[in-house]
Amino acid sequence: MRTPGAPLRNNAEPVCEIRAAVSQLLKCGGSLKTVYSQPRLPVPDRGATVWKKVMKTAKICLGTSVAFIICVAALTAVSRNASAAPFDTIKSLLDNDQQSLQIIMILTAITLIPTMLIMLTGFTRIIIVLSIVRNAIGLQNMPPNTVIIGLAIFITYFVMSPVLTQINDVAYQPYIKNEIQFTEFSEKAMEPIRDFMLKETYQSDLGFFEDLAKIDASTDVKSVPDHVIIASFITSELKHAFAIGFFIYIPFIVIDMIVASTLMAMGMMMLPPAMISMPFKILLFVLVDGWKMTIGTLINSF
C-alpha cells in the first residue's frame, strides 16, 4: 500500500534504465564481435623450429667431422715417410746412445730455464722490490707488469754477468772444444752459481735447511748438496727483498699520513687521502730520481 502523503513513483524510470542497459550490452557485443572478427596471427610451430635447429647443428657437426678426417688423412700421408723416426729414437735410447740422451737432457734443461732464472739468480729480489715500489706509490698497473719484468730481467743480467762470464770460461768453452764431457760441464757450471748463492745466503737459513736435511753442522760448505743451498738462497732472497721494500715504503707512508691529517683538519673527511697524496708521491719520487736510487740499491745489495 502507498503511504499517504508519499510521492508517486514514475513507472517510466525502470523502463528507461532497462533500455540503457540493453543498448550498452549491444555496444559491448558489437565491439567484441569486431575484435574477434579480426584475423588471428599465425602461431609458430615449436616442433618445426626445434627440428630446424637440430638440422643446423647436425650440418655443422658433419662438416667439422669431414674436415677433421681430411686433415688426419693429409697428415698421415705427409708423415708416412717419417714414421720410423720415433721408433729409431726409442731404439737408440734403449741402446744407451749418449747423443740421444744428451739431446733429451738439453731439451729438459731448456724447459727449466725460466725456473733457473727465478730461483738461481737475483731475479726474485729484484722483481719483489720493484713491485713494492709500484705499490708504495699507489699505482696499481703503472708501470705495466711487462715493463717491470723486463727491467728485472736486464738488472738480473747486469748482476749475474760476472757469474755468466765465469761459467763461459770454466765450463762452456771447454765443453764446445770437446775437452770435457757433459757431466763435467754441468758440475763446473754449477760451481760459480753455488758461490754466488752462498755469498747471498744467511748463515741462519743455511743452518736451518741443513738441520731439516739431517746434515751435520760441521760439514764443509762445499759438501752441502745443491738442493739445500738453493732452498736457503731463495729464503734469504725473500728476506733481502722485504727488508729493502720496508725502507722504501716509509717515505710514502709519511706522505699519506700528512695528507690524511691535513684533510681531516680541513674537514674534508669524505675526500680519499690516497687520491690527493698520489701526485705528491709521484713528484717526490721524480725529484729524488727514485728509479735510479732503487736500481742502485738493488745492484749494491748483491
C-alpha positions in Angstrom: 0.0 0.0 0.0 1.2 3.5 -0.7 1.7 5.6 2.4 -0.4 8.6 2.5 1.5 11.8 1.5 4.3 9.8 -0.2 5.2 11.0 -3.7 4.1 9.0 -6.7 6.7 6.8 -8.3 7.4 7.3 -12.0 6.9 3.9 -13.7 8.8 5.0 -16.8 12.1 5.1 -14.9 12.7 1.3 -14.7 11.9 1.1 -18.4 14.5 3.7 -19.3 17.1 2.0 -17.2 16.5 -1.3 -18.9 16.7 0.3 -22.3 20.0 2.0 -21.4 21.4 -1.3 -20.1 20.4 -3.2 -23.3 21.9 -0.6 -25.5 25.2 -0.7 -23.5 25.2 -4.5 -23.9 24.6 -4.2 -27.6 27.5 -1.8 -27.9 29.8 -4.1 -26.0 28.7 -7.0 -28.1 29.5 -5.1 -31.3 33.0 -4.2 -30.1 33.7 -7.8 -29.1 32.4 -9.0 -32.4 34.7 -6.6 -34.1 37.7 -7.8 -32.1 37.0 -11.5 -32.6 36.3 -10.9 -36.3 39.9 -9.7 -36.9 42.2 -12.3 -38.5 44.4 -14.2 -36.0 48.2 -14.1 -36.3 49.7 -17.5 -37.2 51.1 -19.4 -34.2 54.7 -20.6 -34.8 55.1 -24.3 -34.7 57.6 -25.1 -32.0 58.3 -28.6 -33.3 59.4 -27.2 -36.6 61.6 -24.6 -35.0 63.4 -27.2 -32.9 63.8 -29.5 -35.9 65.4 -26.7 -37.9 67.9 -26.1 -35.0 68.7 -29.8 -34.8 69.3 -30.0 -38.5 71.6 -26.9 -38.5 73.6 -28.3 -35.6 73.9 -31.7 -37.4 75.2 -30.0 -40.5 77.8 -28.1 -38.6 79.0 -31.3 -36.8 79.1 -33.2 -40.0 81.1 -30.5 -41.8 83.6 -30.4 -38.8 83.9 -34.2 -38.8 84.6 -34.3 -42.5 87.3 -31.5 -42.2 88.9 -33.4 -39.3 89.1 -36.6 -41.3 90.6 -34.8 -44.3 93.3 -33.2 -42.1 94.2 -36.5 -40.4 94.4 -38.2 -43.8 96.7 -35.4 -45.1 99.0 -35.6 -42.1 99.2 -39.3 -42.3 100.1 -39.1 -46.0 102.8 -36.5 -45.3 104.3 -38.2 -42.3 104.3 -41.7 -43.8 107.9 -41.5 -44.7 108.9 -40.1 -41.3 107.0 -42.7 -39.3 110.2 -44.6 -38.5 111.9 -41.6 -36.7 110.2 -42.1 -33.3 111.0 -45.8 -33.3 114.6 -45.1 -34.2 114.8 -42.6 -31.3 113.3 -45.1 -28.8 115.7 -47.8 -30.1 118.7 -45.6 -29.6 117.6 -44.7 -26.1 117.3 -48.4 -25.2 120.7 -49.0 -26.7 122.1 -46.3 -24.3 123.0 -43.9 -27.2 124.9 -41.0 -25.5 123.9 -38.5 -28.2 120.2 -39.1 -27.8 120.4 -38.9 -24.0 122.2 -35.6 -24.3 119.6 -34.2 -26.6 116.8 -35.2 -24.1 118.8 -33.6 -21.3 119.3 -30.4 -23.2 115.6 -30.2 -24.1 114.7 -30.8 -20.4 117.2 -28.1 -19.4 115.6 -25.6 -21.8 112.2 -26.1 -20.2 113.8 -25.5 -16.8 115.5 -22.2 -17.8 112.6 -19.9 -16.5 112.7 -21.7 -13.2 116.5 -21.4 -13.0 116.3 -17.7 -13.9 113.9 -17.1 -11.0 115.4 -19.4 -8.4 119.2 -19.4 -9.0 119.7 -15.7 -9.6 118.8 -12.4 -8.1 115.6 -12.1 -10.1 113.4 -12.9 -7.1 114.8 -10.0 -5.0 114.7 -7.5 -7.9 111.1 -8.2 -9.0 109.8 -8.1 -5.5 111.4 -4.8 -4.7 110.2 -3.2 -8.0 106.7 -4.4 -7.3 106.8 -2.9 -3.8 107.9 0.4 -5.2 105.0 0.5 -7.6 102.5 -0.4 -4.8 104.1 2.2 -2.4 103.5 5.0 -4.9 99.9 3.8 -5.3 100.0 3.0 -9.0 98.3 -0.4 -9.5 99.2 -1.1 -13.1 101.8 1.6 -13.9 104.5 0.7 -14.9 102.8 -2.4 -16.5 103.8 -5.9 -15.5 105.7 -6.3 -18.8 107.9 -3.3 -18.1 108.6 -4.4 -14.5 109.5 -8.0 -15.6 111.7 -6.7 -18.5 113.5 -4.3 -16.2 114.0 -7.0 -13.6 115.5 -9.4 -16.3 118.0 -6.9 -17.5 119.0 -5.9 -14.0 119.5 -9.6 -13.3 121.6 -10.0 -16.3 123.7 -7.0 -15.1 124.2 -8.5 -11.7 124.9 -12.0 -12.9 127.3 -11.0 -15.7 130.4 -12.0 -13.7 128.9 -15.4 -12.9 128.0 -16.0 -16.5 131.4 -15.0 -17.7 133.0 -17.4 -15.3 130.7 -20.2 -16.4 131.6 -19.4 -20.1 135.3 -19.6 -19.3 135.4 -22.5 -17.0 132.7 -24.8 -18.4 131.2 -23.8 -21.7 134.3 -23.1 -23.8 136.0 -26.4 -22.8 132.8 -28.3 -23.5 132.3 -27.0 -27.1 136.0 -27.8 -27.7 135.4 -31.4 -26.6 137.8 -31.0 -23.7 135.3 -32.2 -21.1 132.1 -34.3 -21.1 128.6 -33.1 -20.3 128.7 -34.4 -16.8 131.8 -32.5 -16.0 130.4 -29.4 -17.8 127.3 -29.4 -15.5 129.5 -29.7 -12.4 131.9 -26.9 -13.4 129.0 -24.7 -14.5 127.3 -25.1 -11.1 130.3 -24.1 -9.1 130.1 -20.3 -9.9 126.4 -20.4 -9.2 126.9 -22.1 -5.8 129.5 -19.5 -4.9 127.1 -16.7 -5.8 124.2 -18.3 -3.8 126.4 -19.0 -0.7 127.6 -15.4 -0.7 123.9 -14.1 -0.7 122.6 -16.7 1.8 122.2 -16.0 5.5 124.0 -18.5 7.7 120.9 -19.0 9.8 118.9 -20.0 6.8 121.6 -22.4 5.6 121.8 -24.0 9.1 118.0 -24.3 9.2 117.9 -26.3 6.0 120.9 -28.3 7.0 119.1 -29.4 10.1 116.0 -30.3 8.0 118.2 -32.4 5.7 119.9 -34.1 8.7 123.3 -32.7 7.7 126.0 -32.2 10.4 126.7 -28.6 11.1 130.4 -29.2 10.9 130.2 -30.4 7.3 132.2 -28.3 4.8 130.1 -25.9 2.7 131.5 -27.5 -0.5 130.0 -30.8 0.5 126.5 -29.4 1.1 124.0 -30.6 -1.6 122.7 -28.2 -4.2 119.0 -28.6 -3.1 119.9 -27.4 0.4 121.8 -24.3 -0.9 119.1 -23.4 -3.4 116.3 -23.6 -0.7 118.4 -21.5 1.7 119.2 -19.0 -1.1 115.6 -18.5 -2.0 114.6 -17.9 1.6 117.4 -15.4 2.1 116.4 -13.6 -1.1 112.9 -13.1 0.2 114.3 -11.6 3.4 116.5 -9.2 1.5 113.7 -8.2 -0.8 111.2 -7.4 2.0 113.8 -5.6 4.1 114.7 -3.3 1.2 110.9 -2.8 0.4 110.3 -1.8 4.0 112.7 1.1 3.9 111.4 2.2 0.5 107.8 2.2 1.8 108.4 4.5 4.8 108.6 7.9 3.0 105.4 7.2 1.1 103.6 6.3 4.3 104.7 9.6 5.8 103.2 11.4 2.8 100.0 9.5 3.2 99.8 10.4 6.9 100.5 14.1 6.3 97.8 14.3 3.6 95.3 12.4 5.7 95.9 14.7 8.7 95.6 17.8 6.6 92.3 16.7 5.0 90.9 15.8 8.4 91.9 19.2 9.8 90.2 20.9 6.9 87.0 18.9 7.5 87.3 17.1 4.2 86.8 13.7 5.7 84.9 12.3 2.7 87.8 13.0 0.3 90.0 9.9 -0.2 93.5 10.7 1.0 95.1 8.3 -1.5 93.8 10.3 -4.4 95.4 13.5 -3.1 98.6 12.0 -1.9 99.4 10.2 -5.2 100.6 13.3 -7.1 102.8 14.3 -4.2 104.3 10.8 -4.0 105.0 10.8 -7.8 106.5 14.2 -7.5 108.8 13.2 -4.6 109.8 10.0 -6.5 110.7 12.0 -9.6 112.6 14.8 -7.7 114.8 12.4 -5.8 115.4 10.3 -9.0 113.7 7.3 -7.4 114.2 4.7 -10.1 118.0 5.3 -10.2 118.2 5.1 -6.4 116.1 1.9 -6.3 118.1 0.2 -9.0 121.4 1.3 -7.5 120.3 0.0 -4.1 119.3 -3.3 -5.7 122.6 -3.7 -7.5 124.7 -2.7 -4.5 122.8 -5.2 -2.3 124.5 -8.1 -4.1 
